[in-house]
Amino acid sequence: MSHVLFISHARGIHGAEAVMMQAVKACIARGARVTVVVPSIVPDAGLAEQLKGLPVHVLALPYRAAGLHACRTALVRAYNIYALACLKKYVSQEQADTIYSSSSITILGAALAKATGLRHIWHWHEPVDSRFGWHPSLKSLYRRLAQSTDTIICISRQQQTEWEQTLGLTLTNAQIVYNPIKRIAAQQPSSHSAVSFGFIGHFEERKNLPLLIHAFEKLHTQYPEASLSLCGAITPEDTAYIHSLTALREPVLQILSQTSDVALFYNAIDILVLPSWRETMPLVVFEAMQAGVCVLQTNRSGMSELIEDGKESLFFSPDDEEGLSTLLTRCMDTDYRQHIAKAGQKKALELVNNQHFDQQIQSLLCE
């Protein structure tokens, strides 16, 4: 029986951790023994609850993911030295044979594999650009660790190409594994009358929210009944940041806390807009499409590998405010918007199938 050591970069239930949970369940289904390593120095945001009832051992250690700032980079190195020593002892005693790292910004798994000779599967979810979450001083280290990793999982061909360009090497050990797409709750027909635009995600700089807000402001002068809802992990700083971008307030502009009931959010909007500077394979797009929402999204992601522009979704450049404004105006036409939404919903439902993902993960981790 194989023993897989999963190393999480955070303790939430969204994004990379949600994909990691599916990978954990796939390995359990194959009969593997599973240990999940979590960072003890960050607050739990639902991962512990998700792990309850599963036959896994949870190991909490003080390590950190890489960061943009030099001070954090130094802390990462210091924390990881201690965590690495603990894990070297653990894998020797417990006979782990495979390491899975849930994020490119967690270098602990790669360092552990290099120190112990164990197989390492490194799941890279994040996009690469000037806003990516690691300090430039780590670039040479990433290059070495990437070359020594058994398999790097990229979640789109575009993401792999961008990583290769950034690191200046060919990732001959990379494999494309599209993220699993979960089915969300069936929706009741929307009851709101005015057209509502929405965004869901973190309110961080790479999400490019100023583009959406400024384009919506232009639309609102022509269609004052339209509204915009922004849903994310809200802090007072987040609210102040959004308010600094616009004079719009409730009920036209709503700032909502992140919710586990994403179906409820999608049912309250007609159009989802994802203006990020970079994305890899954002699952919110598939969730919204399942709910029958028309999706406008950045053209800098791997989504174009699965979704047809102009038919199932609408793509735009994240540095083209005029282009986005044109699309927002066009989507005020009910027939056009619903035509895109219906085609997108059909496509998203076709793609809801975790079996292929499970088989790929089991092949990588359990054989």
Contacts in CASP RR format, 6 or more apart in sequence:
PFRMAT RR
TARGET T0000
AUTHOR 0000-0000-0000
METHOD contacts of the structure
MODEL  1
MSHVLFISHARGIHGAEAVMMQAVKACIARGARVTVVVPSIVPDAGLAEQ
LKGLPVHVLALPYRAAGLHACRTALVRAYNIYALACLKKYVSQEQADTIY
SSSSITILGAALAKATGLRHIWHWHEPVDSRFGWHPSLKSLYRRLAQSTD
TIICISRQQQTEWEQTLGLTLTNAQIVYNPIKRIAAQQPSSHSAVSFGFI
GHFEERKNLPLLIHAFEKLHTQYPEASLSLCGAITPEDTAYIHSLTALRE
PVLQILSQTSDVALFYNAIDILVLPSWRETMPLVVFEAMQAGVCVLQTNR
SGMSELIEDGKESLFFSPDDEEGLSTLLTRCMDTDYRQHIAKAGQKKALE
LVNNQHFDQQIQSLLCE
1 31 0 8 1.000
1 32 0 8 1.000
1 33 0 8 1.000
2 27 0 8 1.000
2 32 0 8 1.000
2 33 0 8 1.000
2 97 0 8 1.000
2 98 0 8 1.000
2 365 0 8 1.000
2 366 0 8 1.000
2 367 0 8 1.000
3 32 0 8 1.000
3 33 0 8 1.000
3 34 0 8 1.000
3 35 0 8 1.000
3 94 0 8 1.000
3 95 0 8 1.000
3 96 0 8 1.000
3 97 0 8 1.000
3 98 0 8 1.000
4 27 0 8 1.000
4 32 0 8 1.000
4 33 0 8 1.000
4 34 0 8 1.000
4 35 0 8 1.000
4 96 0 8 1.000
4 97 0 8 1.000
4 98 0 8 1.000
4 99 0 8 1.000
4 100 0 8 1.000
4 365 0 8 1.000
4 366 0 8 1.000
5 35 0 8 1.000
5 37 0 8 1.000
5 87 0 8 1.000
5 91 0 8 1.000
5 96 0 8 1.000
5 98 0 8 1.000
5 99 0 8 1.000
5 100 0 8 1.000
5 112 0 8 1.000
5 118 0 8 1.000
6 20 0 8 1.000
6 23 0 8 1.000
6 24 0 8 1.000
6 34 0 8 1.000
6 35 0 8 1.000
6 36 0 8 1.000
6 37 0 8 1.000
6 100 0 8 1.000
6 102 0 8 1.000
7 37 0 8 1.000
7 99 0 8 1.000
7 100 0 8 1.000
7 101 0 8 1.000
7 102 0 8 1.000
7 106 0 8 1.000
7 108 0 8 1.000
7 109 0 8 1.000
7 112 0 8 1.000
8 16 0 8 1.000
8 17 0 8 1.000
8 20 0 8 1.000
8 36 0 8 1.000
8 37 0 8 1.000
8 38 0 8 1.000
8 39 0 8 1.000
8 47 0 8 1.000
8 102 0 8 1.000
8 103 0 8 1.000
8 106 0 8 1.000
9 16 0 8 1.000
9 17 0 8 1.000
9 39 0 8 1.000
9 65 0 8 1.000
9 101 0 8 1.000
9 102 0 8 1.000
9 103 0 8 1.000
9 105 0 8 1.000
9 106 0 8 1.000
10 16 0 8 1.000
10 17 0 8 1.000
10 39 0 8 1.000
10 42 0 8 1.000
10 45 0 8 1.000
10 47 0 8 1.000
10 65 0 8 1.000
10 103 0 8 1.000
11 17 0 8 1.000
11 38 0 8 1.000
11 39 0 8 1.000
11 42 0 8 1.000
11 43 0 8 1.000
11 44 0 8 1.000
11 45 0 8 1.000
11 46 0 8 1.000
11 47 0 8 1.000
11 48 0 8 1.000
12 44 0 8 1.000
12 45 0 8 1.000
12 46 0 8 1.000
12 47 0 8 1.000
13 21 0 8 1.000
13 45 0 8 1.000
13 46 0 8 1.000
13 47 0 8 1.000
13 49 0 8 1.000
13 50 0 8 1.000
13 260 0 8 1.000
14 258 0 8 1.000
15 125 0 8 1.000
15 283 0 8 1.000
16 102 0 8 1.000
16 103 0 8 1.000
16 123 0 8 1.000
16 125 0 8 1.000
17 47 0 8 1.000
17 102 0 8 1.000
18 182 0 8 1.000
18 283 0 8 1.000
19 102 0 8 1.000
19 123 0 8 1.000
19 125 0 8 1.000
19 179 0 8 1.000
19 180 0 8 1.000
20 100 0 8 1.000
20 102 0 8 1.000
20 123 0 8 1.000
21 47 0 8 1.000
21 50 0 8 1.000
21 51 0 8 1.000
22 180 0 8 1.000
22 354 0 8 1.000
22 357 0 8 1.000
22 358 0 8 1.000
22 361 0 8 1.000
23 100 0 8 1.000
23 123 0 8 1.000
23 361 0 8 1.000
23 365 0 8 1.000
24 34 0 8 1.000
24 36 0 8 1.000
24 51 0 8 1.000
24 54 0 8 1.000
24 56 0 8 1.000
25 54 0 8 1.000
25 358 0 8 1.000
26 357 0 8 1.000
26 358 0 8 1.000
26 361 0 8 1.000
26 362 0 8 1.000
26 365 0 8 1.000
27 34 0 8 1.000
27 361 0 8 1.000
27 362 0 8 1.000
27 365 0 8 1.000
27 366 0 8 1.000
28 34 0 8 1.000
28 54 0 8 1.000
28 55 0 8 1.000
28 56 0 8 1.000
29 358 0 8 1.000
29 362 0 8 1.000
30 362 0 8 1.000
30 366 0 8 1.000
31 366 0 8 1.000
32 365 0 8 1.000
32 366 0 8 1.000
34 54 0 8 1.000
34 55 0 8 1.000
34 56 0 8 1.000
34 57 0 8 1.000
35 56 0 8 1.000
35 57 0 8 1.000
35 58 0 8 1.000
35 59 0 8 1.000
35 90 0 8 1.000
35 94 0 8 1.000
35 96 0 8 1.000
36 51 0 8 1.000
36 56 0 8 1.000
36 57 0 8 1.000
36 58 0 8 1.000
36 59 0 8 1.000
37 59 0 8 1.000
37 60 0 8 1.000
37 61 0 8 1.000
37 87 0 8 1.000
37 108 0 8 1.000
38 44 0 8 1.000
38 47 0 8 1.000
38 48 0 8 1.000
38 58 0 8 1.000
38 59 0 8 1.000
38 60 0 8 1.000
38 61 0 8 1.000
39 60 0 8 1.000
39 61 0 8 1.000
39 62 0 8 1.000
39 63 0 8 1.000
39 64 0 8 1.000
39 65 0 8 1.000
40 60 0 8 1.000
40 61 0 8 1.000
40 62 0 8 1.000
41 62 0 8 1.000
41 63 0 8 1.000
41 64 0 8 1.000
41 79 0 8 1.000
42 64 0 8 1.000
48 58 0 8 1.000
51 58 0 8 1.000
59 90 0 8 1.000
61 82 0 8 1.000
61 83 0 8 1.000
61 86 0 8 1.000
61 87 0 8 1.000
62 79 0 8 1.000
62 82 0 8 1.000
62 83 0 8 1.000
63 76 0 8 1.000
63 79 0 8 1.000
63 80 0 8 1.000
63 82 0 8 1.000
63 83 0 8 1.000
63 106 0 8 1.000
63 108 0 8 1.000
64 72 0 8 1.000
64 75 0 8 1.000
64 76 0 8 1.000
64 79 0 8 1.000
64 80 0 8 1.000
65 76 0 8 1.000
65 103 0 8 1.000
65 105 0 8 1.000
65 106 0 8 1.000
66 72 0 8 1.000
66 73 0 8 1.000
66 76 0 8 1.000
66 105 0 8 1.000
66 106 0 8 1.000
66 107 0 8 1.000
66 133 0 8 1.000
66 134 0 8 1.000
66 135 0 8 1.000
66 138 0 8 1.000
67 73 0 8 1.000
67 76 0 8 1.000
67 105 0 8 1.000
67 133 0 8 1.000
67 134 0 8 1.000
67 135 0 8 1.000
68 133 0 8 1.000
68 134 0 8 1.000
68 135 0 8 1.000
69 135 0 8 1.000
70 135 0 8 1.000
70 137 0 8 1.000
72 135 0 8 1.000
73 134 0 8 1.000
73 135 0 8 1.000
73 137 0 8 1.000
73 138 0 8 1.000
76 107 0 8 1.000
80 107 0 8 1.000
80 108 0 8 1.000
80 111 0 8 1.000
83 108 0 8 1.000
84 108 0 8 1.000
84 111 0 8 1.000
84 112 0 8 1.000
84 115 0 8 1.000
87 108 0 8 1.000
87 109 0 8 1.000
87 112 0 8 1.000
88 112 0 8 1.000
88 115 0 8 1.000
88 116 0 8 1.000
90 96 0 8 1.000
91 99 0 8 1.000
91 112 0 8 1.000
91 116 0 8 1.000
91 118 0 8 1.000
92 116 0 8 1.000
96 118 0 8 1.000
97 118 0 8 1.000
97 119 0 8 1.000
98 118 0 8 1.000
98 119 0 8 1.000
98 120 0 8 1.000
98 121 0 8 1.000
98 365 0 8 1.000
98 366 0 8 1.000
99 109 0 8 1.000
99 112 0 8 1.000
99 113 0 8 1.000
99 118 0 8 1.000
99 119 0 8 1.000
99 120 0 8 1.000
99 121 0 8 1.000
100 120 0 8 1.000
100 121 0 8 1.000
100 123 0 8 1.000
100 365 0 8 1.000
101 108 0 8 1.000
101 109 0 8 1.000
101 110 0 8 1.000
101 120 0 8 1.000
101 121 0 8 1.000
101 122 0 8 1.000
101 123 0 8 1.000
102 123 0 8 1.000
102 125 0 8 1.000
103 123 0 8 1.000
103 124 0 8 1.000
103 125 0 8 1.000
103 126 0 8 1.000
104 122 0 8 1.000
104 123 0 8 1.000
104 124 0 8 1.000
104 125 0 8 1.000
104 126 0 8 1.000
105 126 0 8 1.000
105 133 0 8 1.000
105 134 0 8 1.000
107 138 0 8 1.000
107 141 0 8 1.000
107 142 0 8 1.000
107 145 0 8 1.000
109 120 0 8 1.000
109 122 0 8 1.000
110 120 0 8 1.000
110 122 0 8 1.000
110 145 0 8 1.000
110 146 0 8 1.000
110 148 0 8 1.000
110 149 0 8 1.000
111 145 0 8 1.000
112 118 0 8 1.000
112 120 0 8 1.000
113 119 0 8 1.000
113 120 0 8 1.000
113 148 0 8 1.000
113 149 0 8 1.000
113 150 0 8 1.000
114 145 0 8 1.000
114 148 0 8 1.000
119 150 0 8 1.000
120 148 0 8 1.000
120 149 0 8 1.000
120 150 0 8 1.000
120 151 0 8 1.000
121 149 0 8 1.000
121 150 0 8 1.000
121 151 0 8 1.000
121 153 0 8 1.000
121 364 0 8 1.000
121 365 0 8 1.000
122 145 0 8 1.000
122 146 0 8 1.000
122 149 0 8 1.000
122 151 0 8 1.000
122 152 0 8 1.000
122 153 0 8 1.000
123 153 0 8 1.000
123 155 0 8 1.000
123 177 0 8 1.000
124 152 0 8 1.000
124 153 0 8 1.000
124 154 0 8 1.000
124 155 0 8 1.000
124 159 0 8 1.000
124 163 0 8 1.000
125 155 0 8 1.000
125 179 0 8 1.000
125 280 0 8 1.000
126 132 0 8 1.000
126 133 0 8 1.000
126 280 0 8 1.000
127 159 0 8 1.000
127 162 0 8 1.000
127 206 0 8 1.000
127 276 0 8 1.000
127 278 0 8 1.000
127 279 0 8 1.000
127 280 0 8 1.000
127 300 0 8 1.000
127 301 0 8 1.000
128 159 0 8 1.000
128 162 0 8 1.000
128 163 0 8 1.000
128 165 0 8 1.000
128 166 0 8 1.000
128 278 0 8 1.000
129 162 0 8 1.000
129 206 0 8 1.000
129 277 0 8 1.000
129 278 0 8 1.000
131 205 0 8 1.000
131 206 0 8 1.000
131 277 0 8 1.000
131 278 0 8 1.000
132 206 0 8 1.000
132 278 0 8 1.000
134 142 0 8 1.000
139 166 0 8 1.000
139 167 0 8 1.000
142 167 0 8 1.000
143 167 0 8 1.000
143 168 0 8 1.000
143 169 0 8 1.000
146 152 0 8 1.000
146 167 0 8 1.000
146 169 0 8 1.000
146 171 0 8 1.000
146 173 0 8 1.000
147 169 0 8 1.000
147 173 0 8 1.000
149 173 0 8 1.000
150 173 0 8 1.000
151 173 0 8 1.000
151 174 0 8 1.000
151 175 0 8 1.000
151 364 0 8 1.000
152 171 0 8 1.000
152 173 0 8 1.000
152 174 0 8 1.000
152 175 0 8 1.000
153 174 0 8 1.000
153 175 0 8 1.000
153 176 0 8 1.000
153 177 0 8 1.000
153 364 0 8 1.000
154 160 0 8 1.000
154 163 0 8 1.000
154 171 0 8 1.000
154 174 0 8 1.000
154 175 0 8 1.000
154 176 0 8 1.000
154 177 0 8 1.000
155 176 0 8 1.000
155 177 0 8 1.000
155 178 0 8 1.000
155 179 0 8 1.000
155 280 0 8 1.000
155 281 0 8 1.000
155 302 0 8 1.000
156 176 0 8 1.000
156 178 0 8 1.000
156 280 0 8 1.000
156 281 0 8 1.000
156 301 0 8 1.000
156 302 0 8 1.000
156 303 0 8 1.000
156 305 0 8 1.000
157 176 0 8 1.000
157 302 0 8 1.000
157 305 0 8 1.000
158 301 0 8 1.000
158 302 0 8 1.000
158 304 0 8 1.000
158 305 0 8 1.000
159 280 0 8 1.000
159 281 0 8 1.000
159 302 0 8 1.000
160 171 0 8 1.000
160 174 0 8 1.000
160 176 0 8 1.000
162 278 0 8 1.000
163 171 0 8 1.000
163 174 0 8 1.000
164 170 0 8 1.000
164 171 0 8 1.000
175 360 0 8 1.000
175 364 0 8 1.000
177 357 0 8 1.000
177 360 0 8 1.000
177 361 0 8 1.000
178 281 0 8 1.000
178 306 0 8 1.000
178 356 0 8 1.000
178 357 0 8 1.000
179 281 0 8 1.000
179 283 0 8 1.000
179 357 0 8 1.000
180 354 0 8 1.000
180 357 0 8 1.000
180 358 0 8 1.000
181 283 0 8 1.000
181 286 0 8 1.000
181 348 0 8 1.000
181 351 0 8 1.000
181 352 0 8 1.000
181 353 0 8 1.000
181 354 0 8 1.000
182 283 0 8 1.000
182 287 0 8 1.000
182 352 0 8 1.000
182 354 0 8 1.000
183 290 0 8 1.000
183 352 0 8 1.000
184 262 0 8 1.000
184 263 0 8 1.000
184 266 0 8 1.000
184 287 0 8 1.000
184 290 0 8 1.000
184 291 0 8 1.000
185 261 0 8 1.000
185 263 0 8 1.000
187 263 0 8 1.000
187 266 0 8 1.000
187 267 0 8 1.000
187 291 0 8 1.000
187 292 0 8 1.000
188 267 0 8 1.000
190 267 0 8 1.000
190 268 0 8 1.000
190 270 0 8 1.000
192 268 0 8 1.000
192 270 0 8 1.000
194 225 0 8 1.000
194 226 0 8 1.000
194 227 0 8 1.000
195 223 0 8 1.000
195 225 0 8 1.000
195 226 0 8 1.000
195 227 0 8 1.000
195 270 0 8 1.000
195 271 0 8 1.000
195 331 0 8 1.000
195 332 0 8 1.000
195 337 0 8 1.000
196 226 0 8 1.000
196 227 0 8 1.000
196 228 0 8 1.000
196 229 0 8 1.000
196 268 0 8 1.000
196 269 0 8 1.000
196 270 0 8 1.000
196 271 0 8 1.000
197 212 0 8 1.000
197 216 0 8 1.000
197 226 0 8 1.000
197 227 0 8 1.000
197 228 0 8 1.000
197 229 0 8 1.000
197 269 0 8 1.000
197 270 0 8 1.000
197 271 0 8 1.000
197 272 0 8 1.000
197 273 0 8 1.000
197 328 0 8 1.000
198 228 0 8 1.000
198 229 0 8 1.000
198 230 0 8 1.000
198 231 0 8 1.000
198 269 0 8 1.000
198 271 0 8 1.000
198 272 0 8 1.000
198 273 0 8 1.000
199 207 0 8 1.000
199 209 0 8 1.000
199 212 0 8 1.000
199 228 0 8 1.000
199 229 0 8 1.000
199 230 0 8 1.000
199 231 0 8 1.000
199 272 0 8 1.000
199 273 0 8 1.000
199 274 0 8 1.000
199 275 0 8 1.000
200 231 0 8 1.000
200 232 0 8 1.000
200 258 0 8 1.000
200 262 0 8 1.000
200 265 0 8 1.000
200 272 0 8 1.000
200 284 0 8 1.000
200 288 0 8 1.000
201 207 0 8 1.000
201 231 0 8 1.000
201 232 0 8 1.000
201 233 0 8 1.000
201 258 0 8 1.000
201 284 0 8 1.000
202 232 0 8 1.000
202 233 0 8 1.000
203 209 0 8 1.000
203 230 0 8 1.000
203 232 0 8 1.000
203 233 0 8 1.000
203 234 0 8 1.000
203 238 0 8 1.000
203 241 0 8 1.000
203 242 0 8 1.000
206 276 0 8 1.000
206 277 0 8 1.000
206 278 0 8 1.000
207 275 0 8 1.000
207 276 0 8 1.000
207 277 0 8 1.000
208 275 0 8 1.000
208 276 0 8 1.000
208 277 0 8 1.000
208 298 0 8 1.000
208 318 0 8 1.000
209 230 0 8 1.000
209 242 0 8 1.000
209 245 0 8 1.000
209 275 0 8 1.000
210 245 0 8 1.000
211 275 0 8 1.000
211 318 0 8 1.000
211 319 0 8 1.000
211 321 0 8 1.000
211 324 0 8 1.000
212 228 0 8 1.000
212 273 0 8 1.000
212 275 0 8 1.000
212 324 0 8 1.000
213 228 0 8 1.000
213 242 0 8 1.000
213 245 0 8 1.000
213 246 0 8 1.000
213 248 0 8 1.000
214 245 0 8 1.000
214 246 0 8 1.000
214 321 0 8 1.000
215 321 0 8 1.000
215 324 0 8 1.000
215 325 0 8 1.000
215 328 0 8 1.000
216 226 0 8 1.000
216 228 0 8 1.000
216 248 0 8 1.000
216 328 0 8 1.000
217 246 0 8 1.000
217 248 0 8 1.000
218 325 0 8 1.000
219 226 0 8 1.000
219 325 0 8 1.000
219 328 0 8 1.000
219 329 0 8 1.000
219 332 0 8 1.000
220 226 0 8 1.000
220 248 0 8 1.000
220 252 0 8 1.000
222 329 0 8 1.000
223 332 0 8 1.000
224 252 0 8 1.000
226 252 0 8 1.000
226 332 0 8 1.000
227 251 0 8 1.000
227 252 0 8 1.000
227 253 0 8 1.000
227 254 0 8 1.000
228 248 0 8 1.000
228 252 0 8 1.000
228 253 0 8 1.000
228 254 0 8 1.000
229 253 0 8 1.000
229 254 0 8 1.000
229 256 0 8 1.000
229 265 0 8 1.000
229 268 0 8 1.000
229 269 0 8 1.000
230 242 0 8 1.000
230 253 0 8 1.000
230 254 0 8 1.000
230 255 0 8 1.000
230 256 0 8 1.000
231 256 0 8 1.000
231 257 0 8 1.000
231 258 0 8 1.000
231 259 0 8 1.000
231 265 0 8 1.000
232 238 0 8 1.000
232 256 0 8 1.000
232 257 0 8 1.000
232 258 0 8 1.000
233 257 0 8 1.000
233 258 0 8 1.000
234 255 0 8 1.000
234 256 0 8 1.000
234 257 0 8 1.000
234 258 0 8 1.000
238 255 0 8 1.000
239 255 0 8 1.000
242 253 0 8 1.000
242 255 0 8 1.000
243 249 0 8 1.000
246 253 0 8 1.000
256 265 0 8 1.000
259 265 0 8 1.000
262 284 0 8 1.000
262 287 0 8 1.000
263 287 0 8 1.000
263 291 0 8 1.000
266 272 0 8 1.000
266 287 0 8 1.000
266 288 0 8 1.000
266 291 0 8 1.000
266 292 0 8 1.000
266 293 0 8 1.000
267 291 0 8 1.000
269 293 0 8 1.000
270 293 0 8 1.000
270 294 0 8 1.000
270 331 0 8 1.000
270 337 0 8 1.000
270 341 0 8 1.000
271 293 0 8 1.000
271 294 0 8 1.000
271 295 0 8 1.000
271 296 0 8 1.000
271 328 0 8 1.000
271 331 0 8 1.000
271 337 0 8 1.000
272 284 0 8 1.000
272 285 0 8 1.000
272 288 0 8 1.000
272 293 0 8 1.000
272 294 0 8 1.000
272 295 0 8 1.000
272 296 0 8 1.000
272 297 0 8 1.000
273 296 0 8 1.000
273 297 0 8 1.000
273 324 0 8 1.000
273 328 0 8 1.000
274 282 0 8 1.000
274 284 0 8 1.000
274 285 0 8 1.000
274 295 0 8 1.000
274 296 0 8 1.000
274 297 0 8 1.000
274 298 0 8 1.000
275 298 0 8 1.000
275 316 0 8 1.000
275 318 0 8 1.000
275 324 0 8 1.000
276 282 0 8 1.000
276 298 0 8 1.000
276 300 0 8 1.000
276 301 0 8 1.000
276 318 0 8 1.000
277 298 0 8 1.000
277 300 0 8 1.000
277 318 0 8 1.000
278 298 0 8 1.000
278 300 0 8 1.000
278 301 0 8 1.000
279 297 0 8 1.000
279 298 0 8 1.000
279 300 0 8 1.000
279 301 0 8 1.000
279 302 0 8 1.000
279 303 0 8 1.000
280 301 0 8 1.000
280 302 0 8 1.000
281 301 0 8 1.000
281 302 0 8 1.000
281 303 0 8 1.000
282 297 0 8 1.000
282 301 0 8 1.000
282 303 0 8 1.000
285 295 0 8 1.000
285 297 0 8 1.000
285 303 0 8 1.000
285 307 0 8 1.000
285 313 0 8 1.000
286 348 0 8 1.000
286 351 0 8 1.000
286 352 0 8 1.000
288 295 0 8 1.000
289 295 0 8 1.000
289 312 0 8 1.000
289 313 0 8 1.000
289 341 0 8 1.000
289 344 0 8 1.000
289 345 0 8 1.000
289 347 0 8 1.000
289 348 0 8 1.000
290 345 0 8 1.000
290 348 0 8 1.000
290 349 0 8 1.000
290 352 0 8 1.000
291 345 0 8 1.000
292 341 0 8 1.000
292 342 0 8 1.000
292 344 0 8 1.000
292 345 0 8 1.000
293 341 0 8 1.000
294 313 0 8 1.000
294 314 0 8 1.000
294 331 0 8 1.000
294 337 0 8 1.000
294 338 0 8 1.000
294 340 0 8 1.000
294 341 0 8 1.000
295 313 0 8 1.000
295 314 0 8 1.000
295 340 0 8 1.000
295 341 0 8 1.000
295 344 0 8 1.000
296 313 0 8 1.000
296 314 0 8 1.000
296 315 0 8 1.000
296 316 0 8 1.000
296 324 0 8 1.000
296 327 0 8 1.000
296 328 0 8 1.000
296 331 0 8 1.000
297 303 0 8 1.000
297 313 0 8 1.000
297 314 0 8 1.000
297 315 0 8 1.000
297 316 0 8 1.000
298 315 0 8 1.000
298 316 0 8 1.000
298 317 0 8 1.000
298 318 0 8 1.000
299 309 0 8 1.000
299 315 0 8 1.000
299 316 0 8 1.000
299 317 0 8 1.000
299 318 0 8 1.000
300 317 0 8 1.000
300 318 0 8 1.000
303 313 0 8 1.000
303 315 0 8 1.000
304 315 0 8 1.000
306 347 0 8 1.000
306 351 0 8 1.000
307 313 0 8 1.000
307 344 0 8 1.000
307 347 0 8 1.000
308 347 0 8 1.000
309 315 0 8 1.000
310 340 0 8 1.000
311 340 0 8 1.000
311 343 0 8 1.000
311 344 0 8 1.000
312 340 0 8 1.000
312 343 0 8 1.000
312 344 0 8 1.000
312 346 0 8 1.000
312 347 0 8 1.000
313 340 0 8 1.000
313 344 0 8 1.000
314 327 0 8 1.000
314 331 0 8 1.000
314 340 0 8 1.000
316 323 0 8 1.000
316 324 0 8 1.000
316 327 0 8 1.000
317 323 0 8 1.000
330 336 0 8 1.000
331 337 0 8 1.000
331 340 0 8 1.000
END
